[in-house]
Amino acid sequence: METIEEQQSKCEMSITTLPSRICLVGNVGQDADTLQAAESFGLPIVTSETGLDIIGESDWRTFYVLDDFEGASFEAIHKQKECILGPPALKYAAEMKQTLGQNSRPIYNYAMRGVVTCFTGIRKKDELTKLVNLIHSMGGCIKKDLNTKTTHLICNHSGGEKYQYAKTFRLTVVRPAWVYAAWSDRNSLEFDATQEVFTKTHRLKAFEGQKICFFGFPAEEHQHMVDVLLENGGVCAELEDPECSHVVVDEHTTVTKPEPKNNHTHILKSDWFWYTIQNGYANEMDYLFGDYLDSITNTPNTDRRDSLPISFNKRKRKRFSQRIQLEGTPLGTSGKRRSSVSDAGLLSVSNSFFDCTTSPDKLEAADKLLHAEPEASDVSTPAKKSMRFNHFMDFFTTESNYVGILDTILNLFKNKLEELAETNDPLLNKSEIKTIFGNFLPIHEVHQSMLEHLRKLHANWREDCLIGDIIIQHRDELIKAYPPYVNFFEQMKEQLQYCDREYPRFHAFLKINQTKPECGRQGLQDLMIRPVQRLPSISLLLNDILKHTNNSNADHGRLEEALKAIKQVTLHINEDKRRTESRMAIFDIFNDIDGCPAHLVSSNRSFISKCEVNELSDSLSGRGDSLVLYLFSDSIELCKRRSRGFNTAKSPSTAKTHKHLKLISLNTIRLVIDISDSPRAFGLLQRGDKEKLYTFTISDEETDKSVYVKKLCNQIAAHTCRTDADKLLICRTSQELEVDISDVNVSTLSKAFKLAAKTRLKVGRAFSFNKTPNKLKRAVSTMMTSPFGSTNSLTPASQLAQMRLASCTNINEVDDEDCASMRSSSPSTQSEMLVVPPLSVQPTRKNKAVVGRI
C-alpha cells in the first residue's frame, strides 16, 4: 500500500509532466506590459473573460493571471487549487528570468518577499484571516510563534511576551495598517514593504494601547512626561480611571503606595517610563514601586540620599549631621565663622549637598579617610586639629567630590554612549559624542593625579606639609586642560541641548541617569558645568589655607606661588578665549564678503575692530559710498556695503552683504591723517610707486574719531615694531588735502542717484539695441535720455541742482538775462550751461602736488 508521501510525489510528477500555459483573465489580456512579460516565458498564452471556461481542462498546467484577488472568478479558480498570479508577480518573474514554478497560494506580487511575520493581540478572527491572506498574496510567510527567522511582529498595542521578545531581539514591530498600506501599493513593481521609509510610519510606538497615570511629580515635570507619553502613542489617565494600565510614581517625593481602582494596574517607578522610551520595552516587574518601598524599609542605614523620598532624606541628614559633630570633623570643630567656601565643608562648588552623596562606595571611602588613624611616625599631629588642617580638609573633600563627579560623567555617560555608538543602535553618532566630551578627558586625568597627592598628604599630615606644591606640579597640565574646555563650553552645551531635543531615546537616557544616586538628580548639563566653576573654587580654598598658614611655614611661599599658578591658568583661559573669538570673527567676516581673498583667514592674524565709514575720495568705490574698515593685527580689509536691493535680487547662496575692495597691509601705510576741520573725517596715506591718499568720514556715531585713529597708529606701530606710534599721526585741514567734506550729509541721495544710473544702464543692456527694431530703438532712447544731457560725470549735488532747476514751474524764478541768453544760444550751449553745477558742489580733483606737500 502506498504512503501519503508517495501519493503526493506521484501527483507532483504528473503535474510537472503536463504542458504549461498562461491564461490572462479579464482586463489583464489588454495590458501590453503584462502580455510582453507573458510572452517572455515562451509558453502558450490564452485569454479568458473569467477563466472559468478552461478551469476543467486537465491536460494543461495553467497559470492564471488576475488583477483582482476578490470575486467569484478568483474564488472558483482558487478553490480548484490552480496557480494564480498577479500582473506584478508575472512581470517580476520575467524580469528576474525565473520560472513560474508551482505555488499553491495565490501570489499577486513579491513586496513581502523574505518577510516572516507573527501576530499577537489581534482577537478578531475575520481581521486575522484577511491579514494572513494579504501577506501570503505579497510573498510573505507567517509563523505561529516567534523564532530566529521571524522578521516582523504585527500587533495593536505594546506589551506582552511576544512584544518583549521582539524588542529584546530588535525585531520590527508594526501595526496591521502596515499590511493594508502595502496592499494598497500592490501594483507598483518597485515597491518593497520592508523599506525603512515605508515601515517607519507604521512602527508601533512604545506606549501604544496603554493608559498611564503620573503620580507625585512637580507640575512642570508632570506636563513634560504627559507630552512625551502622547508623542509615543500613550493616553494620559487619572488614578480613578478603571482602564488605567500603569501608574508611574515619583519615588523621590512619594512615601505611600497609591491605590488605583483597577487591581491589575502596575504601580511603577519613573525609571520604567524612561527605560521604555530608550529601549522600546521595560519589564514592569523590575520597577515595582512596592518593592522599592520595601527595600528602603529593610535598609535603614543606607546613605543614598537621592534614592530616598524627601521625608527619609530629612531624617538621614539629621542623623548624618549628628554623627559628624560627634566625630569632631571640620564641620563642627570651630565656633568661629568661616568663609563661604569653608562653610560648605562637604558641599560642592555649587553649594549643594550633591557632592556628599555620590555613591555608597565613595561614602565608605570618605569614612575611611575621616577615620584613618595617623601612622606611628606622625607624632607631630596634634590631637585637636588646627584651622589650617580644617581648611585643608575642605580642599581635600571638595576635590574628592569633584573627581567623583568627573568619574560619573565618564562612566555613566561618555563610556556608555561610546559603547552604544559601536552597535547598530546608537543613541548618538561619534561626531556628536566628540563635540560633547572631546575636551573632557584631560581635566579628568589631571584632577585624578591631584587627588592622589592630596590623599597622601592626608594620610601623612604635618603642619609643614607643602599643599601648594600640588598645584605647582600640575600647573602645565591645568593650562593645557582647561582653556579648550571652558572656551568651547557654549558650543558643547548647544550640541547637548540639540541632541536632547531632537533624539527622544537620548533624552530618555539622560532622564534615566538623572534619577540615579551618583547624579544627585542633576542632569548632564548641570554636571558638565562643574569644571567651569572649579578653578575659582580652588583659588578661594587656597586663600583660606594661606590665611591660616604662618609666614615661617615653608608652605606659605608655595601657596602664594600656587595662587599665581591658578591665576596664570585663568589668564591662559581668557587669552585662549580671545584668540578663539578672534578666529571665529575672521571666519564670519570672510564668509560675509564677496570676493574676499582666501589668505585673509590665517592663524597668525587676529581681528581688532570694525569701523563703518563713507568714502570722501573716489579712489576705492566712489564718493559717498558706505564702506566698512576691518582692522586686523597686520592689515586692513576695505569692503563696500551692498544695498538691500542687490541682496534680494541675488539667490540666498550668493547674497553676501559686502563686496571686497582692497586689502591693505599695515606695512604699506605711511601716515594716518586727522582732518582737523571735520569731527569725523580722517585719511590713510599708502606708500608705493605712487603714494595714494584714501579719505573717509566715520558714519558710526558710537565710534570716536580720536580714539580710532590712535588705535590705528598703535596697531601699525606694533606690527612694524616701532615705538613712536605718535609720529604716525598728523593733522591736516581739508583745504590742505584738497578734500571736499561739504557733501558728507547727502550720502543717501548719492546712493539713490547711483542706483538709478545703474538701473538705466542695465535696462539699456537688457533691450539689446542691436536686435531691436528702429521704432523701438527711438522710443526707448527717448525714454532713457535725460533732459539735462549726460549725468554720468555729475556729483549728487550737481544732479540735485539740475532737478531743482528743471522742477521750476514759474518762469519768473529764472532771471530774464539768463532766459534770454539761454534762448539765444544753441541747444548744445544750453545743455552745457545746464550741466554746470554751482562751485560749492563741484567735484574737486587732488593736485598731484598735494601728496608731495604731505
Summary of the structure (lengths in Angstrom):
residues: 854
radius of gyration: 43.0
end to end distance: 127.2
largest distance: 140.3
contacts: 2494
relative contact order: 0.04
helix: 52%
strand: 12%
